[in-house]
Amino acid sequence: MIFNPIDMNNWNRKPYFEHYLNDVRCTYSMTANIDITLLLSELKIKGVKLYPALIHMIATVVNCNSEFRTCYDSEGRLGYWESMSPSYTIFHNDDKTFSSIWTMYKEEFDDFYSCYKDDLKMYGNVKQFTPKANEPSNTFPISSIPWVNFTGFNLNVYNEGIYLLPIFTMGKYVQHDGKILLPVSGQFHHAVCDGYHAGLFYNELQLRANTCREWLLSN
C-alpha cells in the first residue's frame, strides 16, 4: 500500500480544498444511468455475473483518477493511494441482512473475478457485518440496492465531514427505449472532486461498459 502525501503549498487545488473543507464544508450526490445493454449481453454469453463486473468497472475508473483516491491516512496526512480496492456489500436473502466484503483489486478482470469468487465462497454466508478481517486502509465502499430503479440517491454521513473518498451505490436496471439502463449514484466531497470529476467518472464508467468486449476477452 503506497500512500502519496500531497504538498499543499504546491498543490493547484489548495484554495478549492480549503474552501470546501473549512469555509463551506460540502459533499454532493449525483445519479446517472449507465447503458449496460451490450455489457449485460456479453456477460450472459460468458456466464459472468453482473455485480462483480460492475464492481471491477468502478474500481478501474477509481484507480485511473487520483481525485477518487484522495483522503487522509491514519497519520492524518492528506494524499492519495497509489491504488485502491473495493469494499462491497452482499445480501443475505434468508434473514435480509448484509455483509461488507473487500476484494483486492486486479487490473485484469479475469484475475479480479477469480478473487471475488474465492471471497464470496469463503465469506458469502458468514452472517457478520465485516466477515473478512484485515481490511486494508486503501479501500473504498460500493453498495447495491437492486430492488429499486432510483433516479436519485443521497447518503448522509454524520461525522466531521472530512471523509473524502467517494461512495458508490447501484440500483435496479430497467429497459427503456430499447436500452437497459442501470442507475449509479456517487457521493463526492467537493474538497477533492468538482462536477467535472463526477462527470469524468460517469463518462469513463460508460466507456468501460461500451468496451466490455475488450476487457472480457480473457474470461
Stockholm file with secondary structure:
# STOCKHOLM 1.0

chainA/1-219         MIFNPIDMNNWNRKPYFEHYLNDVRCTYSMTANIDITLLLSELKIKGVKLYPALIHMIATVVNCNSEFRTCYDSEGRLGYWESMSPSYTIFHNDDKTFSSIWTMYKEEFDDFYSCYKDDLKMYGNVKQFTPKANEPSNTFPISSIPWVNFTGFNLNVYNEGIYLLPIFTMGKYVQHDGKILLPVSGQFHHAVCDGYHAGLFYNELQLRANTCREWLLSN
#=GR chainA/1-219 SS CCEEECCGGGCTTHHHHHIIIIISCCEEEEEEEEECHHHHHHHHHHTCCHHHHHHHHHHHHHHTCGGGGEEECTTSCEEEESCCEEEEEEEETTTTEEEEEECCCCSSHHHHHHHHHHHHHHHTTCCSSSCSCCCCSSEEEEEECTTCCCSCCCCCCCSSSCCCSCEEEECCCEEETTEEEEEEEEEEETTTCCHHHHHHHHHHHHHHHHTHHHHTTTC
#=GC SS_cons         CCEEECCGGGCTTHHHHHIIIIISCCEEEEEEEEECHHHHHHHHHHTCCHHHHHHHHHHHHHHTCGGGGEEECTTSCEEEESCCEEEEEEEETTTTEEEEEECCCCSSHHHHHHHHHHHHHHHTTCCSSSCSCCCCSSEEEEEECTTCCCSCCCCCCCSSSCCCSCEEEECCCEEETTEEEEEEEEEEETTTCCHHHHHHHHHHHHHHHHTHHHHTTTC
//
